[in-house]
Amino acid sequence: MPTTEASSWADQVEAGEEGALPPSSTTIDKNIKTVISHKRNDDGKVVKVTRTYKIEKRRVPKAIAQRKQWSKFGQSSSDGAGPSPTTTTVADDVFLTLTANREQLEQPEDDSLKSKGIKQAVTCRICKGEHWTTKCPYKDTLGDAPVSKDAEAANDSTPAAASGQGVGGKYVPPSQRGDRPMAGSAMG
């Protein structure tokens, strides 16, 4: 059951200038659709173009199925069901990336830090390297951050260390610390 379809307006304009091309024909045999059309190549010769499509039935959501049942309007009101090759083209998906400032996208971030005079953005507390402390490769071998002798002297002069309590890192509530008078004992 070959059917002829109206060619696109661009083909009609070309055909009027260079001569008439044979009309395109479409045949449907079970689940295979064959579209035969003609065009002129770069040398000006008429070339036959055959496109073969496999027809598949797919389940779609209910809203899409209802939308496909709508009647066509405008200049496409006389077209049959489905997309018309004269008004619809199938192409690859195009992904669009929107940016506010093109220069900002092209400029790497490392150069901006160097231009401001910042030498290091991150410093490790364990090995003083240019990485986060949590990602330090030496944190297991070096342990916690190195403690200076001034910090050790400050830790020994705390009241809990002087009274002998609090050794071992356990919490001692204020009411049980020996360096302070008992709360409520001075009330008279």
C-alpha positions, 0 to 999 in steps of 0.5 A, a space after each residue: 500500500 504505497 502512499 505519497 506524501 507531500 515533500 517539504 517546502 525546501 524540496 519544492 523550491 529546489 524542484 522548481 529551479 532544477 526540475 521535478 523529483 519523483 515523489 516519495 513513497 511509503 510502504 508498511 509491511 507488517 512491522 517494517 516501514 520503508 520510505 523511498 525518497 529522491 534527492 540531488 547529490 553534489 554532482 546534480 544527479 538524482 539519488 534514490 534514498 531508502 530509509 527502513 524503520 522497524 515499528 515497535 509498540 511501546 507502553 507509555 504513561 496514560 497522559 502521553 497516550 491521551 496526548 497522542 489522541 489529540 487531533 492535529 491543528 493548523 497546517 498539519 490538520 490534514 496529516 495522518 497520525 504520528 509525526 510528519 516527516 515534512 514538519 518533524 526531524 529526528 536528531 541527537 539529543 543536545 545537552 545545554 550548559 548555561 553559564 553566567 560568565 564565560 570567562 569564569 568557566 574558562 579560567 582554572 581555579 588554581 590560577 586565581 589562588 596564585 594571582 591573589 598571592 595565596 600560597 597554600 589554601 589547606 595545611 595539614 596539622 600533622 605533617 604540614 603538607 598541602 592536604 586536609 588533616 583527615 587525608 594525611 598519609 602519615 596520620 597512622 604513623 605519626 599519630 596525633 598532631 605533634 605536641 610542643 613542650 610548651 603545651 605539655 607544661 600547660 597541661 601539667 599545670 591544670 588543677 586536675 593534674 595537680 591534685 592527682 585526679 582526672 588522670 586517665 582522661 575520665 571526667 570528674 564532676 566539680 562536686 567531687 574535685 578536691 581543689 574546690 570546697 564542697 558546694 553548699 558547705 559554707 552556707 550557714 
